[in-house]
Amino acid sequence: MQRELRDLLMETGMLTPDWETAFETVPRHLFLPEVMWPATEKGHITVSRTNDPDGWWHWADADVPIVTQWDDGRHTGSAPGALATSSSSMPTAVLLMFDELSVFDGARALEIGTGTGWCAALLSARLGEANVTSVEIDEAVADTARKALEVAGWHPEVVTGDGLLGWPEGAPYDRILVTVGVHEVPRAWIEQTRPGGVIVMPWGTRYSGQNAVVRLVVADDGTASGRFSRATRFMHVRSQRLDWPEFDDYLPGEGWPADTRSSTTDLPSAQIIDESDYAASDFAISLLVPDCVRTFARSPQGVQTMWLYGLADRSWAAVYFDEDSQVYQGGPRNLWDEVESAHRWWVERGRPGHEEFGLTVTADGRQEVWLGEPSTPVPHIVS
Ligand SMILES: C[S@@+](CC[C@H](N)C(=O)[O-])C[C@H]1O[C@@H](n2cnc3c(N)ncnc32)[C@H](O)[C@@H]1O
């Protein structure tokens, strides 16, 4: 690990003694390709080790996620592609998840989403490579990771396959670390974890790109339950990627549809999202309003506008956050009314943070989100 990153992680108190040696022995740069796309304030930029060695080393040592594959490998050229499909995760996000994983010497661990192989190497350094298996869905990504691991001197088992199935051959595991976002927790992970074992993953609904890290503890009865810790953003497992709603399917033709319901709101957008895009209010709304996706756009007049689309029907809403605060809604549900009710619910409960919410996966695979305790489920608001 380079000095700058090490110092940053030490300063934030995130690099615990438990993981310090592993991070020292497994430099991230060994797992980064010649051409890579770090996430910067200006979006993803192309950095080539040959053309810009100083820039390459700078970004290799920065606390940012670095895209290493676009468009499931169909992308060509050096400009960023459309959809980031593999990356070296952000170092502080990795540390946060390792912290939640609470490993112990000799624990058997399964990682889902090998990516560059960096996390698999870190786990190997901490637990011993014989105790680590990692599953990657993309064959080319898995091959590159195997080669990088070889060069770095680590030999965990890297399996090419769908991580949603886990890897039953190596079960039972004490720990499962998922370094790719999920909307639905597969039963396979719970079945392949020892009772008392821990599964850590970025989890979220389809409402926004925001996930939160959840730490599930597996019980004897086949359920798994635990709290969220912090907001995070991860790319999603292939089969759970959002199929983006097509605007024209919801609002065909010119102008507002005939059944449009118009009103106004006094809830400003700043109450819902913050600049980091990690607002707890937004997370809470994502839990309460089911089957809905939201996005922000600028109207032709430059007004910040929130669009909501129903995923189970053709409900839609548009909210213009200017002095008039106009709301337009159509379809069977009043999606903006649901968002307002969800926000009110969150305010009435004292504006709880991510860490006050939890998730239980039942023995029959249902997901129940709760606030405070598993006995107080978060309701779904449907108008
Ligand atoms: C954010 S990257 C993992 C980064 C890795 N931890 C690292 O630091 O290099 C997520 C990876 O999950 C993989 N992935 C997506 N869906 C998957 C699935 N169903 N099973 C296994 N891997 C999957 C992607 O191909 C991608 O390589």
The ligand as an SDF file (V2000), in Angstrom:
LIG
                    3D

 27 29  0  0  0  0  0  0  0  0999 V2000
  -17.1560   -3.8330   -7.3870 C   0  0  0  0  0  0  0  0  0  0  0  0
  -16.5190   -5.2430   -8.2280 S   0  0  0  0  0  0  0  0  0  0  0  0
  -15.6690   -6.1130   -6.9310 C   0  0  0  0  0  0  0  0  0  0  0  0
  -14.4200   -5.4100   -6.5390 C   0  0  0  0  0  0  0  0  0  0  0  0
  -13.4270   -6.2170   -5.7660 C   0  0  0  0  0  0  0  0  0  0  0  0
  -13.8640   -6.4120   -4.4300 N   0  0  0  0  0  0  0  0  0  0  0  0
  -12.1010   -5.4660   -5.8100 C   0  0  0  0  0  0  0  0  0  0  0  0
  -11.8240   -4.6410   -4.9460 O   0  0  0  0  0  0  0  0  0  0  0  0
  -11.4180   -5.6300   -6.8100 O   0  0  0  0  0  0  0  0  0  0  0  0
  -17.9570   -6.2550   -8.4250 C   0  0  0  0  0  0  0  0  0  0  0  0
  -17.7000   -7.5090   -9.2140 C   0  0  0  0  0  0  0  0  0  0  0  0
  -18.8380   -8.3500   -9.0630 O   0  0  0  0  0  0  0  0  0  0  0  0
  -18.9930   -9.0790  -10.2640 C   0  0  0  0  0  0  0  0  0  0  0  0
  -20.3400   -9.6490  -10.3170 N   0  0  0  0  0  0  0  0  0  0  0  0
  -21.5130   -9.1080  -10.7610 C   0  0  0  0  0  0  0  0  0  0  0  0
  -22.5340   -9.9700  -10.6410 N   0  0  0  0  0  0  0  0  0  0  0  0
  -22.0020  -11.1080  -10.1130 C   0  0  0  0  0  0  0  0  0  0  0  0
  -22.5410  -12.3570   -9.7550 C   0  0  0  0  0  0  0  0  0  0  0  0
  -23.8350  -12.6430   -9.9310 N   0  0  0  0  0  0  0  0  0  0  0  0
  -21.6990  -13.2830   -9.2510 N   0  0  0  0  0  0  0  0  0  0  0  0
  -20.3800  -13.0370   -9.0850 C   0  0  0  0  0  0  0  0  0  0  0  0
  -19.8150  -11.8630   -9.4040 N   0  0  0  0  0  0  0  0  0  0  0  0
  -20.6060  -10.9050   -9.9040 C   0  0  0  0  0  0  0  0  0  0  0  0
  -18.6840   -8.0730  -11.3420 C   0  0  0  0  0  0  0  0  0  0  0  0
  -18.3550   -8.7140  -12.5650 O   0  0  0  0  0  0  0  0  0  0  0  0
  -17.5110   -7.3140  -10.7080 C   0  0  0  0  0  0  0  0  0  0  0  0
  -16.2970   -7.8340  -11.1130 O   0  0  0  0  0  0  0  0  0  0  0  0
  1  2  1  0
  2  3  1  0
  2 10  1  0
  3  4  1  0
  4  5  1  0
  5  6  1  0
  5  7  1  0
  7  8  2  0
  7  9  1  0
 10 11  1  0
 11 12  1  0
 11 26  1  0
 12 13  1  0
 13 14  1  0
 13 24  1  0
 14 15  1  0
 14 23  1  0
 15 16  2  0
 16 17  1  0
 17 18  1  0
 17 23  2  0
 18 19  1  0
 18 20  2  0
 20 21  1  0
 21 22  2  0
 22 23  1  0
 24 25  1  0
 24 26  1  0
 26 27  1  0
M  CHG  2   2   1   9  -1
M  END
$$$$
